[in-house]
């Protein structure tokens, strides 16, 4: 297959207000689907934003339709922020966020959300690692307590890391090594983005995943999963006043960390002609 290098520089990170607007729109769309057919034309989306003293950015949008509330916390860290030799660590930490924190035993977070009739999920890419919960609105306080607990209280154990690494390796084998499309995308990254931070996909590399240590994971978590590197989005059947009180209650006492260093994007190399790669 033929691969041409890009002529221009890829764009940088999105600013957090634009990102927050997109997340809120998605959350409200999901709430609308759960609520059933719309009875009237939707009102203009009104966002309230504020920042806690520890740097946590908060976005709130009220929608008094279905008695549900969505809470999404976005950490501004992804595969582009991984150090050489640690490709795949963002994905590993994302999974370990479900494997136990200060007050929540391993594997219990999603079960607790399910018991109150809610859903929990996570996602990650080159720029972001996010966690999403949708629950009946009386449980907003409960969800915020869970998210605050794992923001600075994650517990990392050797046996947990072994299990998560095995899961990540199996996922890479299935999605990349044994998948023609996945392998093609992986090759395109290395050929087109050879000096760019986006060269490294979220799946990581098998060699790096195997060599990750507990100390590597603890350092990555401590550096990036801090209030001043996160945006908290709340949308649904609540009020700004309630949201402000509960966010301050659960997140206000968390200490800010050092501002995580951002990976700078080097200039994209000049086109070097046609390259041929074989799957």
C-alpha positions as CSV (number, residue, x, y, z in Angstrom):
1,X,0.0,0.0,0.0
2,X,1.2,3.6,-0.7
3,X,1.7,6.0,2.2
4,X,2.5,9.6,1.7
5,X,3.7,11.7,4.6
6,X,1.6,14.7,5.6
7,X,2.8,18.1,4.4
8,X,1.6,20.1,7.4
9,X,1.7,20.0,11.1
10,X,-1.1,18.3,13.0
11,X,-3.3,20.4,15.2
12,X,-2.6,20.6,18.9
13,X,-4.9,19.9,21.8
14,X,-8.4,21.2,21.9
15,X,-9.1,23.9,24.5
16,X,-11.1,22.5,27.5
17,X,-14.2,24.7,27.0
18,X,-14.7,23.3,23.5
19,X,-14.1,19.8,24.7
20,X,-16.5,20.3,27.6
21,X,-19.2,21.5,25.2
22,X,-18.9,18.4,23.1
23,X,-19.0,16.1,26.1
24,X,-22.1,17.9,27.5
25,X,-23.8,17.6,24.2
26,X,-23.1,13.9,24.1
27,X,-24.3,13.4,27.7
28,X,-27.5,15.3,27.0
29,X,-28.1,13.3,23.8
30,X,-27.9,10.1,25.8
31,X,-30.2,11.4,28.4
32,X,-32.7,12.4,25.7
33,X,-32.7,8.9,24.2
34,X,-33.3,7.4,27.7
35,X,-36.2,9.8,28.3
36,X,-38.0,8.8,25.1
37,X,-39.3,11.0,22.3
38,X,-39.0,14.7,22.7
39,X,-42.2,16.6,23.4
40,X,-41.0,20.0,22.5
41,X,-38.1,21.8,20.7
42,X,-35.0,21.7,22.9
43,X,-34.0,24.9,24.6
44,X,-30.6,26.4,23.9
45,X,-27.8,24.7,25.8
46,X,-26.7,26.8,28.8
47,X,-23.4,25.9,30.4
48,X,-22.1,27.1,33.8
49,X,-18.4,26.8,34.3
50,X,-16.2,27.4,37.3
51,X,-12.8,26.3,38.6
52,X,-11.9,25.1,42.1
53,X,-8.9,26.4,44.0
54,X,-7.0,23.2,43.2
55,X,-7.4,23.7,39.5
56,X,-10.3,21.3,38.7
57,X,-12.4,22.7,35.9
58,X,-16.2,22.1,36.2
59,X,-18.9,22.4,33.6
60,X,-22.6,22.1,34.4
61,X,-25.7,21.9,32.2
62,X,-29.2,21.4,33.7
63,X,-31.8,19.4,31.9
64,X,-35.0,18.7,33.9
65,X,-36.3,15.9,31.7
66,X,-35.5,12.3,32.6
67,X,-34.6,11.9,36.3
68,X,-31.0,11.1,35.4
69,X,-27.7,12.8,35.7
70,X,-24.5,12.1,33.8
71,X,-21.1,12.7,35.3
72,X,-18.0,12.6,33.2
73,X,-14.5,13.3,34.4
74,X,-11.9,13.9,31.7
75,X,-8.2,13.7,32.5
76,X,-6.1,15.6,29.9
77,X,-3.6,12.8,29.4
78,X,-3.4,10.1,26.7
79,X,-1.0,8.0,24.7
80,X,0.8,11.1,23.3
81,X,2.0,11.8,26.8
82,X,3.7,8.4,27.3
83,X,7.4,8.3,27.7
84,X,9.6,6.1,25.4
85,X,9.5,2.6,26.7
86,X,6.1,3.0,28.3
87,X,3.7,3.0,25.4
88,X,0.4,1.6,26.6
89,X,0.7,2.9,30.2
90,X,-2.3,5.3,29.8
91,X,-4.5,2.4,28.8
92,X,-3.2,0.3,31.7
93,X,-3.9,3.1,34.2
94,X,-7.4,3.6,32.8
95,X,-8.2,0.0,33.5
96,X,-6.6,0.0,36.9
97,X,-8.9,2.9,37.9
98,X,-11.5,0.2,38.3
99,X,-9.3,-2.1,40.3
100,X,-9.6,-0.5,43.8
101,X,-9.1,2.8,45.5
102,X,-9.0,4.1,49.1
103,X,-12.6,3.3,50.0
104,X,-13.7,1.1,47.1
105,X,-12.5,-2.5,46.7
106,X,-11.2,-3.8,43.4
107,X,-13.8,-4.3,40.7
108,X,-16.6,-2.8,42.8
109,X,-17.0,0.7,41.2
110,X,-19.1,-0.5,38.3
111,X,-21.1,-2.9,40.5
112,X,-22.0,0.0,42.8
113,X,-23.1,2.1,39.9
114,X,-25.2,-0.8,38.5
115,X,-26.9,-1.4,41.9
116,X,-28.4,2.1,41.8
117,X,-29.6,1.6,38.2
118,X,-26.8,3.3,36.5
119,X,-24.0,2.7,34.0
120,X,-20.3,3.2,34.1
121,X,-17.7,3.2,31.3
122,X,-14.4,4.7,30.3
123,X,-12.6,5.8,27.1
124,X,-9.1,6.9,26.1
125,X,-7.3,8.2,23.0
126,X,-4.1,10.1,22.2
127,X,-5.2,13.2,24.2
128,X,-7.7,12.1,26.9
129,X,-8.6,9.5,29.5
130,X,-12.2,9.8,30.6
131,X,-14.7,8.1,32.9
132,X,-18.5,8.3,32.4
133,X,-21.3,7.5,34.8
134,X,-25.1,7.9,34.3
135,X,-27.3,7.4,37.3
136,X,-30.7,8.4,38.7
137,X,-30.3,12.0,39.8
138,X,-30.6,11.3,43.6
139,X,-27.2,9.5,43.3
140,X,-25.2,12.5,42.1
141,X,-23.6,12.8,45.5
142,X,-22.7,9.1,45.4
143,X,-21.1,9.2,42.0
144,X,-19.0,12.3,42.8
145,X,-17.8,10.5,46.0
146,X,-16.6,7.5,43.9
147,X,-14.8,9.6,41.3
148,X,-13.1,11.8,43.9
149,X,-12.0,8.6,45.7
150,X,-10.1,7.2,42.7
151,X,-8.8,10.6,41.6
152,X,-6.2,10.7,44.4
153,X,-6.8,7.4,46.2
154,X,-6.1,4.7,43.6
155,X,-4.5,1.6,45.0
156,X,-1.9,-0.2,42.8
157,X,-0.9,-3.8,43.5
158,X,1.5,-6.1,41.7
159,X,-1.1,-8.8,41.1
160,X,-3.5,-6.3,39.7
161,X,-0.9,-4.9,37.3
162,X,-0.1,-8.4,36.1
163,X,-3.7,-9.1,35.3
164,X,-4.2,-5.7,33.6
165,X,-1.1,-6.1,31.5
166,X,-2.3,-9.5,30.4
167,X,-5.6,-8.0,29.4
168,X,-3.9,-5.2,27.5
169,X,-1.7,-7.6,25.6
170,X,-4.6,-9.8,24.7
171,X,-6.5,-6.8,23.5
172,X,-3.6,-5.6,21.3
173,X,-3.2,-9.1,19.9
174,X,-6.9,-9.2,18.9
175,X,-7.2,-5.6,17.7
176,X,-3.9,-5.1,16.0
177,X,-1.8,-8.2,15.5
178,X,-4.6,-10.4,14.3
179,X,-6.7,-7.7,12.6
180,X,-5.7,-6.5,9.1
181,X,-7.3,-3.0,9.6
182,X,-5.8,-2.6,13.0
183,X,-2.4,-3.6,11.7
184,X,-2.7,-1.2,8.7
185,X,-3.6,1.7,11.0
186,X,-0.6,0.8,13.3
187,X,1.7,0.9,10.2
188,X,0.3,4.1,8.9
189,X,1.0,5.8,12.3
190,X,4.7,4.8,12.2
191,X,5.2,5.8,8.6
192,X,3.3,9.1,8.6
193,X,3.8,10.3,12.1
194,X,7.3,9.1,12.8
195,X,8.4,12.1,14.9
196,X,5.0,13.2,16.1
197,X,3.5,12.3,19.5
198,X,0.5,10.7,17.7
199,X,2.7,8.0,16.3
200,X,1.9,6.0,19.4
201,X,-1.6,4.6,19.5
202,X,-3.5,3.8,22.7
203,X,-2.9,0.0,22.4
204,X,0.8,0.5,23.1
205,X,3.5,-2.0,22.1
206,X,3.8,-5.6,23.3
207,X,7.4,-5.0,24.5
208,X,6.6,-1.9,26.5
209,X,3.5,-3.4,28.0
210,X,5.5,-6.4,29.3
211,X,8.2,-4.2,30.9
212,X,5.9,-1.8,32.7
213,X,6.5,-1.8,36.5
214,X,4.3,-0.8,39.4
215,X,6.7,2.2,40.0
216,X,6.1,3.3,36.4
217,X,2.3,3.2,36.8
218,X,2.4,5.0,40.2
219,X,4.6,7.8,38.8
220,X,2.3,8.2,35.7
221,X,-0.8,8.3,37.9
222,X,0.6,10.7,40.4
223,X,1.7,13.1,37.7
224,X,-1.4,13.1,35.5
225,X,-4.5,12.1,37.5
226,X,-4.7,15.3,39.6
227,X,-7.4,18.0,39.9
228,X,-5.6,20.6,37.9
229,X,-5.3,18.2,34.9
230,X,-9.0,17.3,34.8
231,X,-12.4,18.6,33.7
232,X,-15.5,17.5,35.5
233,X,-18.7,17.6,33.5
234,X,-22.2,17.2,35.1
235,X,-25.3,17.2,32.9
236,X,-28.9,16.3,33.7
237,X,-31.6,16.6,36.4
238,X,-29.8,18.7,39.0
239,X,-29.2,22.4,39.7
240,X,-26.1,24.5,39.6
241,X,-26.4,25.2,43.3
242,X,-26.5,21.5,44.2
243,X,-23.6,20.7,41.8
244,X,-21.4,23.5,43.3
245,X,-22.0,22.2,46.8
246,X,-21.4,18.5,46.0
247,X,-18.3,19.2,43.8
248,X,-16.7,21.3,46.5
249,X,-17.6,18.7,49.1
250,X,-15.9,15.8,47.3
251,X,-13.2,17.5,45.3
252,X,-12.4,20.7,47.1
253,X,-10.1,19.0,49.6
254,X,-7.9,17.2,47.0
255,X,-4.5,18.7,46.6
256,X,-3.4,20.0,43.2
257,X,-0.3,18.4,41.6
258,X,2.5,19.8,39.6
259,X,1.3,20.9,36.2
260,X,2.0,17.8,34.0
261,X,4.5,18.5,31.2
262,X,2.9,18.4,27.8
263,X,4.5,16.6,24.9
264,X,5.6,19.2,22.3
265,X,5.0,18.4,18.7
266,X,8.1,18.5,16.6
267,X,7.9,19.8,13.0
268,X,6.5,17.1,10.6
269,X,9.4,16.0,8.3
270,X,9.3,17.2,4.7
271,X,7.7,14.6,2.3
272,X,10.3,12.1,1.3
273,X,8.4,10.6,-1.6
274,X,6.3,7.4,-1.8
275,X,6.8,4.7,0.8
276,X,5.7,1.1,0.5
277,X,4.8,-1.1,3.4
278,X,3.6,-4.6,3.4
279,X,1.0,-6.0,5.8
